[in-house]
Amino acid sequence: MNRRWALPFGFAIVVVAQVLVAVFGGTLLTAPYVLGYLLLTLAGGLFIVAGTGETLVVGDRTVPWYRLVGLADVLLAVTMVVWSVADATDDGTTTAELLVLVASVGVALALGYAGMGLARDRSPALAREEEETAATTE
């Protein structure tokens, strides 16, 4: 993901999370779904933070934007699985809900894998920029 897209994508995710609460209200705020709602909102917040700057300083550590985006991708994947498991474990589970669970786990694995790769990988351009910044500060 290009950093310039992280900000609008994050805002869209946060808006979707709030609209889901407005539309589904009490159902979304029950035990199995509230975790997914919180994870979705946190993922949107991470995308917003990643889109506003190159790095985030946390204590004495500097976290680059792409690690925040990678973590947000992983949180989106976990949200998909949490909501699908909540649907599939309701009373009267249908075959369609079980198929959705299987499909969402597959998509979540792919999204989580991509997010982990993004969170730990550095592109050559980012690595070169970090090296230049480190050389000028020493």
Backbone as a chain_set.jsonl record, in Angstrom:
{"seq": "MNRRWALPFGFAIVVVAQVLVAVFGGTLLTAPYVLGYLLLTLAGGLFIVAGTGETLVVGDRTVPWYRLVGLADVLLAVTMVVWSVADATDDGTTTAELLVLVASVGVALALGYAGMGLARDRSPALAREEEETAATTE", "coords": {"N": [[0.849, -1.175, 0.0], [0.521, 2.177, -0.8], [1.696, 4.963, 1.01], [0.192, 7.33, 0.891], [-2.403, 6.502, 0.502], [-3.154, 5.398, 2.857], [-4.242, 7.15, 4.794], [-6.894, 8.112, 3.787], [-8.056, 5.56, 3.555], [-7.974, 4.631, 6.179], [-9.711, 6.485, 7.425], [-12.077, 5.772, 6.102], [-12.456, 3.149, 7.053], [-12.851, 3.596, 9.802], [-15.195, 5.121, 9.692], [-16.94, 3.227, 8.551], [-16.972, 1.345, 10.631], [-18.285, 2.826, 12.626], [-20.74, 3.317, 11.393], [-21.678, 0.708, 11.217], [-22.187, 0.205, 13.923], [-24.205, 2.089, 14.341], [-26.203, 1.095, 12.648], [-26.574, -1.659, 13.312], [-26.449, -1.637, 16.032], [-27.303, -2.883, 19.089], [-26.793, -5.625, 18.522], [-24.216, -5.658, 17.422], [-22.758, -4.877, 19.574], [-22.633, -6.965, 21.334], [-21.019, -9.645, 23.14], [-19.419, -11.483, 21.324], [-19.136, -9.915, 19.042], [-18.232, -7.36, 19.705], [-15.484, -7.384, 20.094], [-14.505, -7.644, 17.48], [-15.451, -5.214, 16.446], [-13.937, -3.375, 17.962], [-11.337, -4.084, 17.143], [-11.523, -3.471, 14.423], [-11.909, -0.69, 14.504], [-9.5, 0.056, 15.734], [-7.688, -0.782, 13.758], [-8.372, 0.986, 11.684], [-7.598, 3.371, 12.932], [-4.824, 2.953, 13.088], [-4.173, 2.951, 10.358], [-4.79, 5.632, 9.809], [-2.925, 7.019, 11.415], [-0.576, 6.066, 10.216], [-0.843, 7.204, 7.716], [-0.421, 9.883, 8.174], [2.209, 10.569, 8.667], [5.754, 9.896, 8.268], [7.0, 8.439, 10.282], [6.375, 7.131, 13.594], [6.907, 8.071, 16.832], [7.475, 6.22, 19.64], [7.989, 6.279, 22.837], [11.326, 5.606, 23.208], [11.652, 4.545, 20.748], [11.388, 4.446, 17.196], [8.827, 4.047, 14.961], [8.3, 3.007, 11.725], [6.037, 4.022, 9.079], [5.129, 1.893, 7.451], [5.169, -0.353, 9.048], [3.057, 0.131, 10.769], [0.923, 0.044, 8.957], [1.129, -2.622, 8.172], [0.521, -3.917, 10.609], [-2.094, -3.009, 10.908], [-3.297, -4.303, 8.728], [-3.104, -6.958, 9.612], [-4.771, -6.799, 11.86], [-7.215, -6.309, 10.568], [-7.531, -8.772, 9.316], [-7.815, -10.466, 11.553], [-10.179, -9.42, 12.561], [-11.998, -10.185, 10.555], [-12.017, -12.977, 10.908], [-12.893, -13.209, 13.575], [-15.528, -12.138, 13.469], [-16.679, -13.901, 11.616], [-16.455, -16.362, 12.932], [-18.108, -15.795, 15.101], [-20.573, -15.563, 13.801], [-20.806, -18.154, 12.77], [-21.035, -19.72, 15.014], [-23.448, -19.215, 16.149], [-26.769, -20.106, 17.298], [-28.518, -22.384, 15.264], [-26.901, -22.499, 12.983], [-26.159, -22.195, 9.574], [-25.319, -23.938, 6.508], [-24.31, -22.133, 4.695], [-23.246, -20.151, 6.359], [-21.134, -21.544, 7.492], [-19.59, -21.979, 5.212], [-18.938, -19.354, 4.606], [-17.363, -18.835, 6.829], [-15.158, -20.555, 6.336], [-14.228, -19.416, 3.923], [-13.63, -16.803, 4.785], [-11.602, -17.271, 6.622], [-9.626, -18.192, 4.908], [-9.189, -15.885, 3.297], [-8.439, -14.145, 5.324], [-6.055, -15.323, 6.195], [-4.431, -14.847, 3.954], [-4.468, -12.014, 3.892], [-3.408, -11.466, 6.429], [-0.874, -12.631, 6.125], [0.199, -10.988, 4.118], [0.153, -8.573, 5.531], [1.93, -9.124, 7.655], [4.261, -9.494, 6.185], [4.584, -6.936, 5.124], [4.91, -5.488, 7.475], [7.372, -6.37, 8.451], [9.16, -6.075, 6.413], [11.394, -4.076, 4.467], [11.292, -1.79, 1.907], [13.567, -1.237, -0.851], [13.789, 1.525, -1.439], [12.847, 2.756, 0.91], [14.712, 1.774, 2.749], [17.083, 2.907, 1.758], [16.493, 5.627, 2.122], [16.281, 5.723, 4.934], [18.921, 5.07, 5.635], [20.284, 7.272, 4.562], [19.208, 9.31, 6.134], [20.103, 8.512, 8.661], [22.864, 8.765, 8.275], [23.182, 11.522, 7.981], [22.479, 12.465, 10.481], [24.387, 11.64, 12.21]], "CA": [[0.0, 0.0, 0.0], [1.207, 3.45, -0.82], [1.364, 5.684, 2.243], [-0.823, 8.368, 0.685], [-3.725, 5.891, 0.563], [-3.438, 4.923, 4.212], [-5.097, 8.111, 5.503], [-8.32, 7.989, 3.43], [-8.505, 4.201, 3.85], [-8.215, 4.591, 7.622], [-10.953, 7.209, 7.72], [-13.194, 4.965, 5.605], [-12.652, 2.02, 7.962], [-13.444, 4.108, 11.046], [-16.58, 5.497, 9.386], [-17.697, 1.979, 8.394], [-17.165, 0.764, 11.97], [-19.294, 3.602, 13.345], [-22.021, 3.079, 10.721], [-22.118, -0.622, 11.645], [-22.772, 0.338, 15.263], [-25.468, 2.824, 14.207], [-27.212, 0.275, 11.978], [-26.839, -2.915, 14.005], [-26.578, -1.294, 17.437], [-27.15, -3.85, 20.166], [-26.205, -6.884, 18.05], [-22.779, -5.489, 17.237], [-22.115, -4.628, 20.852], [-22.648, -8.16, 22.176], [-19.682, -10.166, 23.418], [-18.539, -11.951, 20.247], [-18.954, -8.925, 17.979], [-17.582, -6.139, 20.171], [-14.043, -7.527, 19.849], [-14.285, -7.301, 16.075], [-15.655, -3.773, 16.295], [-12.773, -2.681, 18.525], [-10.194, -4.341, 16.264], [-11.736, -2.717, 13.188], [-11.661, 0.721, 14.809], [-8.059, 0.189, 15.959], [-7.029, -0.891, 12.448], [-8.58, 2.269, 11.015], [-6.738, 4.354, 13.598], [-3.436, 2.716, 12.676], [-4.041, 3.457, 8.987], [-4.789, 7.094, 9.872], [-1.612, 7.443, 11.941], [0.434, 5.761, 9.198], [-0.992, 8.123, 6.601], [-0.122, 11.278, 8.523], [3.637, 10.838, 8.805], [6.7, 8.833, 7.913], [7.312, 7.618, 11.45], [5.696, 7.402, 14.855], [7.848, 7.9, 17.935], [6.856, 5.618, 20.818], [9.071, 6.214, 23.819], [12.631, 5.837, 22.574], [11.658, 3.807, 19.479], [10.739, 5.054, 16.051], [8.113, 3.036, 14.189], [7.998, 3.525, 10.395], [4.638, 3.947, 8.68], [4.757, 0.618, 6.845], [4.902, -1.317, 10.121], [1.693, 0.414, 11.236], [0.008, -0.471, 7.939], [1.17, -4.079, 8.275], [-0.237, -4.305, 11.794], [-3.507, -2.751, 10.614], [-3.746, -5.412, 7.876], [-3.265, -8.135, 10.473], [-5.979, -6.572, 12.661], [-8.366, -6.521, 9.691], [-7.662, -10.217, 9.139], [-8.354, -11.021, 12.794], [-11.574, -8.98, 12.623], [-12.786, -11.058, 9.668], [-12.162, -14.298, 11.519], [-13.715, -13.08, 14.791], [-16.937, -11.988, 13.101], [-17.148, -15.126, 10.959], [-16.628, -17.38, 13.976], [-19.3, -15.411, 15.869], [-21.739, -15.933, 12.997], [-20.87, -19.603, 12.58], [-21.319, -20.403, 16.278], [-24.808, -18.9, 16.602], [-27.738, -21.2, 17.208], [-29.107, -22.501, 13.935], [-25.902, -22.2, 11.967], [-26.46, -22.779, 8.271], [-24.175, -24.341, 5.7], [-23.76, -20.91, 4.109], [-22.41, -19.483, 7.366], [-19.895, -22.319, 7.604], [-18.797, -21.695, 4.013], [-18.399, -17.998, 4.794], [-16.269, -18.976, 7.798], [-14.002, -21.13, 5.643], [-13.728, -18.419, 2.977], [-13.045, -15.664, 5.495], [-10.319, -17.711, 7.19], [-8.677, -18.192, 3.794], [-8.858, -14.493, 2.96], [-7.728, -13.577, 6.475], [-4.68, -15.832, 6.154], [-3.717, -14.113, 2.907], [-4.308, -10.626, 4.337], [-2.467, -11.478, 7.548], [0.459, -12.91, 5.578], [0.652, -9.755, 3.461], [0.407, -7.58, 6.577], [3.179, -9.476, 8.353], [5.356, -9.207, 5.263], [4.745, -5.483, 5.052], [5.376, -4.985, 8.767], [8.771, -6.71, 8.723], [9.99, -5.845, 5.24], [11.709, -2.703, 4.094], [11.543, -1.672, 0.484], [14.887, -0.625, -1.081], [13.713, 2.985, -1.355], [12.749, 3.122, 2.321], [15.991, 1.464, 3.394], [18.052, 3.918, 1.323], [16.131, 6.882, 2.787], [16.646, 5.6, 6.344], [20.378, 5.13, 5.721], [20.686, 8.658, 4.324], [18.814, 10.075, 7.309], [21.014, 8.126, 9.745], [24.184, 9.29, 7.983], [23.2, 12.96, 8.188], [22.283, 12.794, 11.887], [25.557, 11.232, 12.994]], "C": [[0.891, 1.232, 0.0], [0.753, 4.262, 0.381], [0.266, 6.717, 2.049], [-2.245, 7.815, 0.722], [-4.101, 5.45, 1.968], [-4.404, 5.856, 4.947], [-6.569, 8.01, 5.082], [-8.886, 6.589, 3.713], [-8.815, 4.059, 5.335], [-9.493, 5.31, 8.008], [-12.169, 6.402, 7.266], [-13.488, 3.797, 6.544], [-13.311, 2.481, 9.263], [-14.904, 4.497, 10.814], [-17.448, 4.242, 9.248], [-17.972, 1.347, 9.76], [-18.261, 1.503, 12.726], [-20.677, 3.418, 12.721], [-22.564, 1.705, 11.104], [-22.767, -0.574, 13.03], [-24.119, 1.053, 15.166], [-26.562, 1.949, 13.608], [-27.586, -0.95, 12.805], [-26.908, -2.761, 15.518], [-26.268, -2.395, 18.419], [-26.496, -5.154, 19.742], [-24.695, -6.776, 17.945], [-22.056, -5.312, 18.562], [-22.268, -5.791, 21.832], [-21.25, -8.764, 22.196], [-18.89, -10.63, 22.196], [-18.244, -10.884, 19.197], [-18.199, -7.682, 18.431], [-16.064, -6.205, 19.979], [-13.709, -7.161, 18.411], [-14.451, -5.82, 15.81], [-14.447, -2.994, 16.804], [-11.539, -2.871, 17.647], [-10.309, -3.555, 14.966], [-11.448, -1.231, 13.395], [-10.168, 0.972, 15.032], [-7.29, 0.111, 14.648], [-7.175, 0.419, 11.676], [-7.712, 3.36, 11.612], [-5.279, 4.19, 13.206], [-3.199, 3.193, 11.246], [-3.978, 4.982, 8.977], [-3.436, 7.612, 10.354], [-0.527, 7.21, 10.899], [0.363, 6.744, 8.039], [-0.616, 9.55, 6.901], [1.364, 11.577, 8.655], [4.486, 9.642, 8.443], [6.951, 7.882, 9.075], [6.437, 8.028, 12.625], [6.711, 7.123, 15.951], [7.074, 7.399, 19.146], [7.961, 5.415, 21.837], [10.393, 6.546, 23.148], [12.746, 5.102, 21.237], [10.933, 4.602, 18.41], [10.128, 3.948, 15.197], [7.792, 3.616, 12.815], [6.547, 3.245, 9.995], [4.25, 2.573, 8.173], [4.549, -0.476, 7.897], [3.495, -1.114, 10.689], [0.655, -0.125, 10.251], [-0.027, -1.999, 7.986], [0.371, -4.584, 9.467], [-1.738, -4.087, 11.581], [-4.074, -3.845, 9.704], [-3.992, -6.672, 8.691], [-4.527, -7.992, 11.326], [-7.25, -6.734, 11.83], [-8.615, -8.012, 9.478], [-8.271, -10.868, 10.377], [-9.824, -10.638, 12.947], [-12.467, -9.869, 11.763], [-13.046, -12.407, 10.318], [-13.073, -14.222, 12.747], [-15.191, -12.985, 14.431], [-17.483, -13.243, 12.426], [-17.356, -16.252, 11.966], [-17.876, -17.061, 14.803], [-20.57, -15.783, 15.109], [-21.913, -17.446, 12.916], [-21.202, -20.352, 13.869], [-22.669, -20.018, 16.88], [-25.677, -20.151, 16.553], [-28.347, -21.21, 15.808], [-28.147, -22.143, 12.824], [-26.238, -22.93, 10.67], [-25.172, -23.178, 7.56], [-23.506, -23.108, 5.084], [-22.85, -20.181, 5.095], [-21.095, -20.227, 7.569], [-18.99, -22.099, 6.394], [-18.183, -20.3, 4.083], [-17.238, -18.031, 5.778], [-15.015, -19.509, 7.123], [-13.389, -20.114, 4.682], [-13.042, -17.262, 3.697], [-11.722, -16.045, 6.149], [-9.261, -17.736, 6.091], [-8.234, -16.795, 3.412], [-8.056, -13.852, 4.095], [-6.284, -14.067, 6.525], [-3.851, -15.085, 5.117], [-3.453, -12.664, 3.33], [-3.322, -10.532, 5.494], [-1.042, -11.727, 7.094], [1.032, -11.661, 4.902], [0.984, -8.682, 4.495], [1.688, -7.854, 7.33], [4.387, -9.193, 7.466], [5.633, -7.72, 5.171], [5.332, -4.938, 6.346], [6.856, -5.284, 9.003], [9.711, -6.385, 7.572], [10.255, -4.358, 5.052], [11.96, -2.677, 2.603], [12.912, -1.024, 0.291], [14.866, 0.895, -0.97], [13.641, 3.443, 0.096], [14.062, 2.874, 3.045], [17.037, 2.517, 3.036], [17.778, 5.25, 2.016], [16.519, 6.856, 4.258], [18.159, 5.684, 6.528], [20.882, 6.552, 5.517], [20.364, 9.535, 5.526], [19.763, 9.781, 8.47], [22.403, 8.723, 9.516], [24.264, 10.793, 8.238], [23.046, 13.348, 9.654], [23.485, 12.436, 12.746], [26.668, 12.248, 12.966]], "O": [[1.887, 1.301, 0.719], [-0.427, 4.257, 0.734], [-0.519, 6.954, 2.967], [-3.194, 8.566, 0.948], [-5.268, 5.158, 2.229], [-5.294, 5.383, 5.653], [-7.427, 7.837, 5.948], [-10.057, 6.451, 4.069], [-9.809, 3.435, 5.706], [-10.272, 4.811, 8.82], [-13.179, 6.355, 7.968], [-14.652, 3.49, 6.8], [-14.225, 1.826, 9.764], [-15.757, 4.226, 11.659], [-18.563, 4.198, 9.768], [-19.078, 0.87, 10.014], [-19.08, 0.875, 13.396], [-21.677, 3.369, 13.436], [-23.77, 1.546, 11.295], [-23.776, -1.236, 13.273], [-25.073, 0.663, 15.838], [-27.722, 2.044, 14.01], [-28.767, -1.249, 12.981], [-27.377, -3.664, 16.212], [-25.116, -2.8, 18.571], [-25.727, -5.736, 20.507], [-23.974, -7.694, 18.334], [-20.856, -5.575, 18.653], [-22.055, -5.619, 23.032], [-20.405, -8.428, 21.366], [-17.75, -10.194, 22.039], [-17.21, -10.943, 18.531], [-17.581, -7.012, 17.603], [-15.43, -5.18, 19.727], [-12.738, -6.449, 18.156], [-13.689, -5.23, 15.044], [-13.988, -2.058, 16.149], [-10.78, -1.927, 17.431], [-9.315, -3.032, 14.462], [-10.815, -0.593, 12.554], [-9.631, 1.981, 14.575], [-6.336, 0.862, 14.448], [-6.212, 0.904, 11.083], [-7.152, 4.182, 10.886], [-4.572, 5.179, 13.013], [-2.153, 3.771, 10.948], [-3.2, 5.565, 8.221], [-2.872, 8.535, 9.767], [0.347, 8.057, 10.713], [1.387, 7.082, 7.445], [-0.499, 10.361, 5.983], [1.742, 12.745, 8.746], [3.993, 8.519, 8.327], [7.097, 6.675, 8.883], [5.847, 9.109, 12.648], [7.308, 6.047, 15.988], [6.145, 8.052, 19.62], [8.77, 4.494, 21.718], [10.564, 7.63, 22.589], [13.83, 5.044, 20.658], [9.986, 5.336, 18.692], [10.823, 3.028, 14.765], [7.083, 4.619, 12.729], [5.917, 2.329, 10.524], [3.136, 2.12, 8.439], [3.816, -1.433, 7.645], [2.822, -2.081, 11.047], [-0.366, -0.68, 10.656], [-1.092, -2.601, 7.853], [-0.369, -5.561, 9.355], [-2.553, -4.895, 12.026], [-5.215, -4.268, 9.892], [-4.983, -7.372, 8.478], [-5.271, -8.957, 11.497], [-8.254, -7.24, 12.33], [-9.76, -8.462, 9.46], [-9.147, -11.725, 10.261], [-10.628, -11.446, 13.413], [-13.556, -10.26, 12.183], [-14.166, -12.916, 10.282], [-13.932, -15.084, 12.934], [-16.018, -13.677, 15.024], [-18.638, -13.607, 12.646], [-18.323, -17.008, 11.866], [-18.622, -17.971, 15.165], [-21.534, -16.264, 15.705], [-23.031, -17.955, 12.985], [-21.611, -21.512, 13.814], [-23.001, -20.44, 17.988], [-25.363, -21.121, 15.863], [-28.65, -20.158, 15.245], [-28.546, -21.543, 11.826], [-26.558, -24.119, 10.67], [-24.077, -22.795, 7.97], [-22.282, -23.052, 4.967], [-21.805, -19.656, 4.71], [-20.057, -19.604, 7.794], [-17.768, -22.04, 6.53], [-17.043, -20.094, 3.667], [-16.241, -17.335, 5.588], [-13.926, -18.969, 7.32], [-12.168, -19.967, 4.631], [-11.988, -16.796, 3.263], [-10.812, -15.219, 6.221], [-8.118, -17.34, 6.324], [-7.044, -16.544, 3.224], [-7.108, -13.106, 3.849], [-5.383, -13.299, 6.863], [-2.701, -14.73, 5.374], [-2.349, -12.151, 3.149], [-2.495, -9.621, 5.536], [-0.106, -11.114, 7.606], [2.2, -11.321, 5.091], [1.975, -7.966, 4.357], [2.453, -6.933, 7.618], [5.414, -8.711, 7.943], [6.789, -7.297, 5.142], [6.16, -4.028, 6.319], [7.53, -4.519, 9.693], [10.93, -6.416, 7.739], [9.449, -3.507, 5.428], [12.758, -3.463, 2.091], [13.382, -0.324, 1.188], [15.816, 1.492, -0.464], [14.301, 4.411, 0.475], [14.477, 3.687, 3.871], [17.788, 2.97, 3.9], [18.708, 5.93, 2.449], [17.029, 7.846, 4.782], [18.63, 6.307, 7.48], [21.798, 6.994, 6.21], [21.154, 10.404, 5.895], [20.18, 10.696, 9.18], [23.054, 9.144, 10.473], [25.305, 11.289, 8.668], [23.441, 14.448, 10.04], [23.588, 12.882, 13.889], [27.713, 12.037, 13.581]]}, "num_chains": 1, "name": "protein.A"}
